Amino acid sequence: MEKTTCPACTMEDIISHPDHWECATCGHEWPKAAVAEAPREVRDAHGTVLVDGDAVILIKDLKLRGGSGVLKQGAKMKSIRLVEGDHEIDGKIDGVALALKACFVKKA
């Protein structure tokens, strides 16, 4: 079963019925066909929709995994690429390829 979230409350506690989905948290129901047709929408920390090619700025310092480096607040990532997965943004900061979550950036 594919992982889906409720369009009303974005929770992942979903009940599958033969022809529709139901959110166990808020009770919202929607047809199964609507999930397959809806394009993925990635939003930054302020709720602005991001698209491929946008530039984003870090809103807080982030420690790099596997090292002692830190990405400083205000660092800019140009020409981002949106990807599937828990880290929605791929791009480069100072020549280093990174994958970031959209909740740590704002649109430049």
N, C-alpha and C positions, 0 to 999 in steps of 0.2 A: 504494500500500500504506500502511495506517495505521501509525503509529509505536507500537510496543508494547514493553514491558519484561518481563523475566523475573519472575514472581511469587516465585521463590525467592531470587535474588541481585540483582534490580533492574537488571541490565545490559541494554543495548539491542542487543547483538550476537545477533540472533534469526534462525533459519533457518525458512523457511516450507515446510511440507509440505502436501499436499492436505487432510488432515483434522486436523492438529495443528501446534503450534509447538514448536521445540526451541531451547534456549539453547546457543549455541556456547561460552560461557564455562564453565558448570557442568554442562551436559548434561541439565538438567531439561526434561521434555516435558509439555505440557498441551493439551487440546482447544481448537480455535479458538472454539467456542461460549462457552467460559468467559470469554474476554476481553471479548466484547460484553456479557455479563450483569453483570460485576463493576463495582460503583460505584466512582467515583474517591475515593480516601482521601487527604486532605491532612494531614500531620503537622508539628508545630512542631519546633524545634531539639532538644527533649527527647523526641520521639516521641509526644507527646500528640495525639490526633486532633482536628482543628479542624472546626467546622461553621459555617454561616452564622449571623451574629448574635453570635458570640463576641467577647470583647475580648482583645487581645494586647498584649504589651509588647516593645519592641526590646531585644535582648540585646547589641548593640554599636552604636557610632556609625556612621552611614552618610552618605557624601557624596551630595548631590543632584546629579544629572547636569544640566549646562547652567548651573550657577551655583556660587556659593561657599558656599552654605548647607550645614548639617550637621544631620541628625536625631540627637539625643542618645540615648544608651543610657537606657532607662527610660521613654521616651516611650510613651504609651498610645494605641492605636487601638481605638475602640469600634465595635461593630456592623459587623464585617467582612463582606465578601461574597466567597465563593470563586468563582474564574473559571478557565477553561481557559487554558493557555499556560504559559510558563516563570515568570511572576510570578503565583503562585496567589492572592494576597490583594489585594483592592481595599478601600479605606477612606480615612478622613481623619484626619490628625494636625494639630491646631491649625488646622482649617479648610482645609487643603491636601490635595487629592485625590492619593492615591499608590497605586502598585502595588508590592507587596513579594513577595519570595520567602519561603516559610515557614521556611527555614533560619535567618533572621535574627530570628525572633520566638519568644516563649514564650506560652502561654495564661495569661491573667491570672486 
